[in-house]
Amino acid sequence: MTSAGLQVLAIVLAAIGFLGDIIICALPMWKVSAFIGNNIVTAQTFWEGLWMNCVMQSTGQMQCKVYDSMLALPRDLQSARALVVISILVALMGLLLAVAGGNCTNCIDDEMAKRKVAVVAGVFIVVGGILCLIPVSWSAHEVIRTFYSAMVTDAQRRELGAALFIGWGSAGLLISGAILCVKCLNVKTNLKYFSLQGTIPALKKTF
């Protein structure tokens, strides 16, 4: 029962991380305007995402434009596009395998096969979390490096957007879910071991 509960918790954590992965892929808030200096115009807020950039007016109106050329983007955004999309696909595969190998499902009858599927699911989810963590951390590094660069004007400086923080949380949830998947396998193994230890003395007394 404990093993099944841990598996359900692991799948829930991984599912939340998977949804966060999708959100950061679509959310155009990887980089936002940095309002610093004395002469900065604060009537507009610039957002930069993986697929588009947006301008938010002080009146509340927002205009977004898809990037005209992918090759004109910075290297961190180019790589982030590919890595985040791959992360979503890998995490989705891990979730499907985790459900198929769960103790509360009957997709697979063989107990040993279920354990193998659960291990593979954990690996997929961990890889998905790492693939989410890499582009988020890389983009954050580029934002911080550019912010403190003396060659960049105040109007060109950017700060960390909300998508980066969501990405860090999503990566943590994905990796935590995979760790729980492996942990519940250990719990199940220990339960079987203690059950076997209790059976052997009973057999000795019988004979």
N, C-alpha and C positions, 0 to 999 in steps of 0.2 A: 504493500500500500504506500509506503514511504517512497519507494522507487517511482511509482506511477505519479505521485504528487510532484516529485522533483522534475520528472519529465514534462508534465503539464506546465510547471512554472518556467522551465527552460524554453519551451515552445512559445509561451506568452512573451517572455523577455525578447526572444529572437524575433518574434512577429512585430513587436513595438519598434525594435531596432530596424527591421526591414521597412516599416512604414516611414520611419525617420530618414532612411536612405533615399526613399522615393521623394520625400519632401525636399531634401537638400538638392536633389537633382533638378527639381522644377523651380525652386525658390530663387528669385534673382537678387539675393542679398548676401552674396559671398564677400563683396567689398562695398563699403558705404563711404560717403563723403566724410572727411575729417574737418570739422569746423574749428580751425585754429587761426591765429593771426588776428590783426586788427582790421584789415581791409577785406576780409573774406565775405562774399555775398552769401547769405543764408536763406535766400528766397527759394533756392532749389536744392534738392537732395538727390545725389546720384547713387544708383545701385548698379552693381555689376554681378551677373550670375554666369552660369555655364552656357546658357543659350541666348541670353538677351541682356541688354542694359536698360534701365528705367530712370526716368526723371520725375521726381515728386515735387510739384509746385507747392508754395506756401498756402495756396487756396485749397489744396487737397486733391487737385487733379493730377493724374499720373499718366505718363506716356511711356510705352515700352517699344523697343525696336530690336528685332532679331539681328544678330551679328551678320554682317554682309559676307565676311570671309573668315573661315576657321583658321587659315594660315596666318592671318594678321593678329590673332590673339596671342597673349603672352603664353610662354611655355607651360606655366603651371595650370592655366585654364584648359589648354589643349589636352594635357595629360589627365586633368581632373575629369573631363568629359568621358574619356574612355574608361578610366578606372572606376568611376561611380556607376556607369552603366553595367560594367562587368560585375561590380560588387552586388548590384541589385539582382542580376541573373543568378549569380552563385549563391547568394543568400536565399533566393526563392527555391532553388534546387535543394539547398540544405533543409529548409522548412518542410518541403514536401517529403523528403526522406525521413525527417524527424517524426512526422505524423505517421508515415508508413511503418516506421520501426518502433512506435510507441507501444507501451504495455496496454494502453486503453483502446487500441485499435486491433482489428482482425485482418489487416491487409496481408500480413505474413504469418503463416502458421508455425513455421519452424522457429524455435526459441533462439537457437544459435544464429540463424540468419537475421533475426530481429536485432540481436546485439551487434552484428556486423554493420547492418544498415544504420543503426543509431550512432556508431562510431564514425562512419562515413559522413553522416549528417552533421555531426559535431565538427568534423574537419572542414566541410563546406562552409558552415556558418562562421567558423574562425577566419577562414580565408576571406569571406565576404566582409567581415568586420575589419580585417587588416587593409583590404582594398578600399574600404571607406575611410579609414584613418589616414592613409598615405596622402591622398589629394587634399584632404582638409588641413592636415598639418603643413603640407608643402605650401598651400595658398596662404595660410596664416604666417608662415615664415617670410614669404615674399611681401606680404602686406607690411609686416613689421620692418623688414629690411628697407623697403622703399620709403616708409614713413620717416625713418631716421637718416635717410640719404640726403646729403647736402646738395645734390644735383637736382633735386625735385622741389618744385615750388609748392607753396602752401595749398594752392588750388588743386594740385594734382595728387596730394596726399590722400590716402584711404585708410579706413579703420576696419577692424574685424567685424564682419556682418553676422547676423543672427544665424545664417545657414551654417557657419563654421562651428558654432557652439552646439547646434542641433546635430551636426555631423559627428562631433566628438562623443556626444551622448549616445547616438545611434551605434557607433562603433563599439562603445563600452557595453551596451546592451547585447549586441550580437555576440561578442566574445564571452560575456557572462553567461548567456544562454548555452553556448557550446560547452563551457566548463561544467555547467550543471548537468548537461547531457552525459558527460563522461563520469561525473560524480555519482549520478543515479545508477550507472552501471556498476560502480564500485560498491554502492550500497546493496545492490541486488546480489552481487557476488558474495558479500559478507553475510547476508541473510542465508544464502544457500550453504555457506560454510558452517555457520552456527547450527543450522538445521541438521546438517550432516553430522556434526560433532555430537548433537543430542541423540541422533539415531544409532550411532555406533555403540555407545554404552548399553542402550536398550537391547541391541542385538546380542551383546555379550552376555547379558543377564539371562536372555532367553535360552542361549545355548549353554 
